[in-house]
Amino acid sequence: MTIPTGIIWIGPVFQMGGYGNVSRNFLKSLSKLGIRIHVISISDIDQEIGQDEINFVKRISRTDWTVGKNPLLIIHTLPENYQYFYKRFCGKFTNVYKKIGVTIFETDRIPQHWVSACNLMDEIWVPSQFNIQTFSNSGVDINKLKLVPYAIDLNPLLKPHNSYQFEEETNSFKFLYATIFDFRKGIDLLIDSYCKEFTEEDDVTLVLKVYVPQLKIDIDFLAYLHSLIPQKEKNPHILIIIKNMSDDELYSLYKSCDCFISTDRGNGWGMPAMEMMAMGKPAIAINWCGATQFMNESNSFLIEPEKELEDVHTLLATNRPGLYAGHKWAAVNPKSVGKVMREAYENGEKRSNIAHKAQEDIYTLFSLDAIALHLKSIIGV
């Protein structure tokens, strides 16, 4: 077997949010293998990621000629863009050993135009068995698919964090959903379920930390979120935060909340849940799709979906038909969500046991060192 002489990594390495975080964590794991890496950024530098992250990427990136005669090319972006970035950046690399795509998807299938793009690559890395199944069922050559779970950098999570200063009074127990605004994220399902299960008499607050992306959607995000709250008496307390936060502020928010919850009906992975689990907090998610790679009955509270899938959110299919039209995801009864939230709220002993097991599992299976060992076996160095 040919041993790669280096790695060319193309991805959104300076981006805030999931793709950027995943790219940097992969680079942190790969840097532990002692292999030379040449990093090509396809995103602007987002200062919110912090200077330490920016300095790390710049420090580990070598000049292009140092990756040797047989480098691996790894492109972390949407499959439809693989060939564009390969042609744009890699003309000088005539002896690429393998072309690898890193990607993810959230529903019961992948966009049809992704299939041929994936099959043009030598390998496709996906983070979950769920994606091994959905990509292969959609037509991607199963022999090209490699399971490469996402890594998590524990260091910034485990350092001391101040308590978060909420802008209004909150109740003693706080559920947190930290997510980007997207019609697939299940915020509608969560608010509906929460307001059906709890009232103002419960000592509980639902904190929604919503990152608003620059999407071309004609919608008032905050007004839309408030419109999801039912017009009835004695609603439980909800706090919506839409301001941007640094990582340190976000980790302070994690520290100050008691339980993470995601009602994302098509969840590719779920990094915020993973981060809170690493901090020793319990997490709730739907027992379907990518999050099940690291969440299970022993380390999480799981919401059981209905037996049959349902069509994705109408606005999601309408706004991005090329990605989501005709797709399905988990159907979830609000009563099922409320039941699990109530158990997490009331059963302190179970919360504690789950939180302990969650932290143990994340440390053991998904740390930078653990994923570095997995990558070593995958790329053969």
C-alpha positions as CSV (number, residue, x, y, z in Angstrom):
1,M,0.0,0.0,0.0
2,T,1.2,3.5,-0.9
3,I,2.0,5.6,2.2
4,P,0.8,9.2,1.7
5,T,3.6,11.7,2.0
6,G,1.3,14.6,3.2
7,I,-2.2,16.0,3.2
8,I,-3.8,18.8,1.2
9,W,-6.8,19.9,3.2
10,I,-9.4,22.1,1.5
11,G,-12.2,23.3,3.6
12,P,-13.9,26.2,5.5
13,V,-11.3,26.2,8.2
14,F,-11.9,29.8,9.4
15,Q,-15.7,29.6,9.4
16,M,-17.9,29.9,12.5
17,G,-20.4,27.1,12.8
18,G,-20.5,23.4,12.2
19,Y,-18.4,23.0,9.0
20,G,-15.7,25.2,10.3
21,N,-15.6,23.6,13.7
22,V,-15.4,20.1,12.1
23,S,-12.7,21.1,9.7
24,R,-10.5,22.5,12.5
25,N,-11.0,19.5,14.8
26,F,-10.1,17.1,12.0
27,L,-6.9,19.2,11.4
28,K,-6.1,19.0,15.2
29,S,-6.4,15.2,15.1
30,L,-4.4,14.9,11.8
31,S,-1.7,17.2,13.2
32,K,-1.1,14.6,16.0
33,L,0.0,12.0,13.3
34,G,3.2,13.9,12.4
35,I,2.2,14.2,8.7
36,R,2.7,17.4,6.8
37,I,-0.5,19.3,6.0
38,H,-1.1,22.1,3.5
39,V,-4.3,23.9,4.3
40,I,-6.3,25.7,1.7
41,S,-9.1,27.8,3.2
42,I,-12.4,28.3,1.2
43,S,-13.9,30.7,3.7
44,D,-13.2,34.2,5.0
45,I,-11.8,34.5,8.5
46,D,-14.6,34.8,11.0
47,Q,-13.1,36.5,14.0
48,E,-15.7,34.9,16.3
49,I,-13.8,31.6,16.2
50,G,-11.0,33.3,18.3
51,Q,-7.4,34.1,17.7
52,D,-6.2,30.8,19.1
53,E,-8.1,28.9,16.4
54,I,-6.8,31.2,13.7
55,N,-3.2,30.8,14.9
56,F,-3.5,27.0,15.1
57,V,-4.5,26.7,11.4
58,K,-1.8,29.0,10.3
59,R,0.8,27.3,12.5
60,I,0.2,23.7,11.2
61,S,-0.2,24.7,7.5
62,R,3.0,24.0,5.6
63,T,3.9,25.3,2.2
64,D,2.4,23.3,-0.7
65,W,5.7,21.7,-1.9
66,T,6.3,20.0,1.5
67,V,3.5,17.5,1.1
68,G,5.6,15.4,-1.1
69,K,5.1,13.2,-4.1
70,N,2.0,11.2,-3.0
71,P,-0.2,13.5,-0.9
72,L,-3.8,12.8,0.0
73,L,-6.3,15.4,-1.1
74,I,-9.1,15.9,1.3
75,I,-11.9,18.3,0.4
76,H,-14.4,19.2,3.1
77,T,-17.4,20.8,1.5
78,L,-20.7,20.0,-0.3
79,P,-20.0,17.2,-2.9
80,E,-21.4,19.4,-5.7
81,N,-18.3,21.6,-5.2
82,Y,-15.6,18.9,-5.1
83,Q,-14.6,19.1,-8.7
84,Y,-14.6,22.9,-8.7
85,F,-12.2,23.2,-5.8
86,Y,-10.0,20.3,-7.2
87,K,-9.6,22.1,-10.5
88,R,-9.1,25.5,-8.9
89,F,-6.5,24.6,-6.3
90,C,-4.8,21.4,-7.3
91,G,-3.4,21.8,-10.8
92,K,0.1,21.7,-9.5
93,F,-0.4,18.4,-7.6
94,T,0.0,15.9,-10.3
95,N,0.5,12.8,-8.1
96,V,-2.4,13.0,-5.7
97,Y,-2.6,9.5,-4.1
98,K,-6.3,9.7,-3.2
99,K,-9.1,12.3,-3.6
100,I,-11.2,12.2,-0.5
101,G,-14.5,14.0,0.1
102,V,-15.7,14.8,3.6
103,T,-19.4,15.5,3.9
104,I,-22.7,14.8,5.7
105,F,-26.4,14.8,5.2
106,E,-29.5,14.8,7.4
107,T,-32.5,13.2,5.8
108,D,-33.4,9.7,4.6
109,R,-31.4,10.3,1.3
110,I,-28.9,12.6,-0.3
111,P,-29.5,15.1,-3.1
112,Q,-29.5,13.2,-6.4
113,H,-26.8,15.4,-7.9
114,W,-24.5,14.5,-5.1
115,V,-24.3,10.8,-6.1
116,S,-22.2,11.2,-9.2
117,A,-20.0,13.8,-7.5
118,C,-19.3,11.4,-4.6
119,N,-18.6,8.5,-7.0
120,L,-16.0,10.6,-8.8
121,M,-13.9,10.6,-5.6
122,D,-11.8,7.8,-4.4
123,E,-13.3,7.9,-0.9
124,I,-16.1,9.7,0.9
125,W,-15.8,10.2,4.7
126,V,-19.1,10.4,6.6
127,P,-19.4,10.6,10.4
128,S,-22.1,8.1,11.1
129,Q,-23.5,4.6,10.2
130,F,-26.7,6.5,9.4
131,N,-24.9,8.2,6.6
132,I,-23.2,5.1,5.4
133,Q,-26.7,3.7,4.9
134,T,-28.4,6.9,3.4
135,F,-25.5,7.6,1.0
136,S,-25.2,3.9,-0.2
137,N,-29.0,3.6,-0.5
138,S,-29.0,6.8,-2.7
139,G,-26.4,5.3,-5.1
140,V,-23.0,6.1,-3.8
141,D,-20.6,3.1,-4.1
142,I,-20.5,1.6,-0.7
143,N,-16.8,0.6,-1.2
144,K,-16.0,4.3,-1.3
145,L,-17.7,5.2,2.0
146,K,-15.6,5.4,5.1
147,L,-16.9,5.9,8.7
148,V,-14.9,8.7,10.2
149,P,-16.7,10.2,13.3
150,Y,-16.2,13.8,14.2
151,A,-13.6,14.7,16.8
152,I,-14.1,17.2,19.7
153,D,-11.5,19.4,21.2
154,L,-12.0,19.1,24.9
155,N,-9.5,21.7,26.1
156,P,-11.6,24.9,25.6
157,L,-14.7,23.1,27.0
158,L,-13.0,22.0,30.2
159,K,-11.3,25.2,31.2
160,P,-13.1,27.3,33.9
161,H,-16.0,29.3,32.5
162,N,-17.9,32.1,34.2
163,S,-21.6,31.8,34.6
164,Y,-23.6,33.4,31.7
165,Q,-25.3,36.7,32.5
166,F,-28.8,36.3,31.2
167,E,-30.5,39.5,30.1
168,E,-33.7,38.6,32.0
169,E,-34.6,36.5,35.0
170,T,-34.7,32.8,34.3
171,N,-36.1,29.8,36.3
172,S,-34.0,27.4,38.2
173,F,-34.0,24.6,35.6
174,K,-32.9,25.6,32.1
175,F,-33.2,23.5,28.9
176,L,-30.9,24.8,26.2
177,Y,-31.2,24.5,22.4
178,A,-28.3,26.1,20.7
179,T,-28.7,26.0,16.9
180,I,-28.6,27.8,13.6
181,F,-31.9,29.1,12.3
182,D,-33.1,26.6,9.8
183,F,-36.5,25.1,9.0
184,R,-35.0,21.6,9.5
185,K,-33.9,22.3,13.1
186,G,-37.3,21.5,14.7
187,I,-37.6,24.7,16.7
188,D,-41.3,24.6,15.9
189,L,-41.6,21.1,17.3
190,L,-39.7,22.0,20.5
191,I,-41.7,25.1,21.3
192,D,-45.0,23.3,20.7
193,S,-44.0,20.3,22.8
194,Y,-42.6,22.4,25.6
195,C,-45.7,24.6,25.9
196,K,-47.9,21.6,25.9
197,E,-46.0,19.8,28.7
198,F,-45.1,22.7,31.0
199,T,-46.8,25.8,32.4
200,E,-45.7,29.0,34.2
201,E,-46.1,27.0,37.4
202,D,-43.1,24.8,36.5
203,D,-39.7,26.2,37.6
204,V,-38.3,25.8,34.2
205,T,-37.0,28.0,31.3
206,L,-36.4,27.0,27.7
207,V,-33.4,28.9,26.4
208,L,-33.2,29.1,22.6
209,K,-29.8,30.3,21.4
210,V,-30.4,30.8,17.7
211,Y,-27.6,31.8,15.3
212,V,-29.1,33.6,12.3
213,P,-27.3,32.9,9.1
214,Q,-27.1,35.2,6.1
215,L,-29.7,33.3,4.0
216,K,-31.7,34.8,1.2
217,I,-35.0,34.2,3.0
218,D,-37.5,37.0,3.3
219,I,-38.4,36.5,6.9
220,D,-38.2,38.4,10.2
221,F,-36.5,35.6,12.2
222,L,-37.3,36.9,15.7
223,A,-41.0,37.5,14.7
224,Y,-41.2,34.0,13.3
225,L,-39.8,32.5,16.4
226,H,-42.3,34.4,18.6
227,S,-45.1,33.3,16.3
228,L,-44.4,29.7,17.2
229,I,-45.3,30.3,20.8
230,P,-49.0,29.4,21.3
231,Q,-51.4,32.2,22.2
232,K,-52.6,30.8,25.5
233,E,-52.5,31.6,29.2
234,K,-49.8,30.3,31.6
235,N,-47.2,29.5,29.0
236,P,-43.9,28.3,30.5
237,H,-40.9,30.7,30.3
238,I,-39.0,30.9,27.0
239,L,-35.9,33.0,26.5
240,I,-34.8,33.6,22.9
241,I,-31.2,34.8,22.3
242,I,-30.2,35.7,18.8
243,K,-27.1,37.8,19.4
244,N,-23.8,36.4,18.1
245,M,-21.5,34.9,20.7
246,S,-17.8,34.0,20.9
247,D,-17.0,30.4,21.8
248,D,-16.2,31.4,25.4
249,E,-19.6,33.1,25.8
250,L,-21.3,30.0,24.3
251,Y,-19.5,27.7,26.8
252,S,-20.6,30.0,29.6
253,L,-24.1,29.5,28.4
254,Y,-23.6,25.7,28.4
255,K,-22.3,25.8,31.9
256,S,-25.3,27.8,33.1
257,C,-28.0,25.5,31.7
258,D,-29.0,22.1,33.0
259,C,-29.9,20.0,30.0
260,F,-29.4,20.3,26.2
261,I,-32.3,19.4,23.9
262,S,-32.4,19.0,20.2
263,T,-35.6,18.4,18.2
264,D,-33.8,18.4,14.9
265,R,-35.8,15.8,12.9
266,G,-32.9,15.5,10.4
267,N,-29.7,15.8,12.5
268,G,-26.4,15.2,10.6
269,W,-24.4,15.1,13.8
270,G,-25.2,17.5,16.7
271,M,-22.0,19.2,17.8
272,P,-23.6,21.4,20.5
273,A,-25.1,18.3,22.2
274,M,-21.7,16.6,22.0
275,E,-20.1,19.7,23.6
276,M,-22.5,19.9,26.5
277,M,-22.1,16.1,27.0
278,A,-18.3,16.7,27.2
279,M,-19.0,19.3,29.9
280,G,-20.9,16.8,32.0
281,K,-24.4,17.9,31.1
282,P,-27.2,15.6,30.0
283,A,-28.6,15.9,26.5
284,I,-31.9,15.0,24.7
285,A,-32.2,14.2,21.0
286,I,-34.5,12.3,18.7
287,N,-33.5,8.6,18.3
288,W,-32.9,8.8,14.6
289,C,-30.1,9.9,12.2
290,G,-26.6,11.1,12.8
291,A,-26.7,11.9,16.5
292,T,-27.2,8.2,17.3
293,Q,-23.5,7.7,16.5
294,F,-22.6,9.1,19.8
295,M,-26.0,9.3,21.7
296,N,-27.7,6.1,23.0
297,E,-29.9,5.0,25.9
298,S,-27.1,4.8,28.4
299,N,-25.7,8.3,27.8
300,S,-28.6,10.4,26.7
301,F,-32.4,11.0,27.0
302,L,-33.8,9.8,23.6
303,I,-37.1,10.8,22.0
304,E,-38.6,7.9,20.2
305,P,-40.0,8.9,16.7
306,E,-43.0,7.5,15.0
307,K,-42.6,4.3,13.0
308,E,-43.1,6.0,9.6
309,L,-41.1,8.9,8.3
310,E,-42.7,12.1,7.1
311,D,-42.0,14.7,4.4
312,V,-39.5,17.4,5.4
313,H,-40.8,20.8,6.4
314,T,-42.7,22.5,3.6
315,L,-40.6,25.7,3.8
316,L,-37.4,23.7,3.7
317,A,-38.4,21.9,0.5
318,T,-39.7,25.2,-1.0
319,N,-36.6,27.3,-0.2
320,R,-34.0,24.6,-1.1
321,P,-35.7,22.2,-3.5
322,G,-32.4,21.0,-5.0
323,L,-31.3,19.7,-1.6
324,Y,-34.6,18.7,0.2
325,A,-37.5,18.3,-2.2
326,G,-39.0,14.8,-1.9
327,H,-37.0,14.0,1.2
328,K,-38.3,12.5,4.5
329,W,-37.2,12.6,8.1
330,A,-38.4,11.4,11.5
331,A,-42.0,12.0,12.4
332,V,-42.2,13.0,16.1
333,N,-45.2,13.4,18.4
334,P,-45.0,16.4,20.6
335,K,-46.3,14.2,23.5
336,S,-43.1,12.1,23.1
337,V,-40.9,15.2,23.3
338,G,-42.8,16.5,26.4
339,K,-42.6,13.1,28.1
340,V,-38.8,13.0,27.8
341,M,-38.4,16.7,28.8
342,R,-40.5,16.1,31.9
343,E,-38.4,13.0,32.9
344,A,-35.2,15.0,32.4
345,Y,-36.6,17.8,34.5
346,E,-37.9,15.7,37.4
347,N,-35.5,12.8,37.6
348,G,-32.3,14.3,39.0
349,E,-30.7,10.9,39.7
350,K,-31.1,9.8,36.1
351,R,-29.8,13.1,34.8
352,S,-26.7,12.7,36.9
353,N,-26.0,9.1,35.8
354,I,-26.6,10.0,32.1
355,A,-24.4,13.1,32.3
356,H,-21.5,11.0,33.9
357,K,-21.8,8.3,31.2
358,A,-22.0,10.9,28.4
359,Q,-18.9,12.7,29.5
360,E,-17.0,9.4,29.8
361,D,-18.1,8.2,26.3
362,I,-17.2,11.5,24.6
363,Y,-13.7,11.5,26.3
364,T,-13.0,7.9,25.4
365,L,-14.4,7.7,21.8
366,F,-14.4,11.2,20.3
367,S,-11.4,13.1,21.7
368,L,-8.8,14.5,19.3
369,D,-6.5,11.6,20.3
370,A,-9.2,8.9,19.8
371,I,-10.1,10.2,16.3
372,A,-6.4,10.6,15.5
373,L,-5.9,6.9,16.0
374,H,-8.9,6.2,13.8
375,L,-7.6,8.5,11.1
376,K,-4.2,6.8,11.3
377,S,-5.8,3.5,10.4
378,I,-8.0,5.0,7.7
379,I,-5.2,6.9,5.8
380,G,-2.4,4.4,6.4
381,V,0.4,6.4,8.1
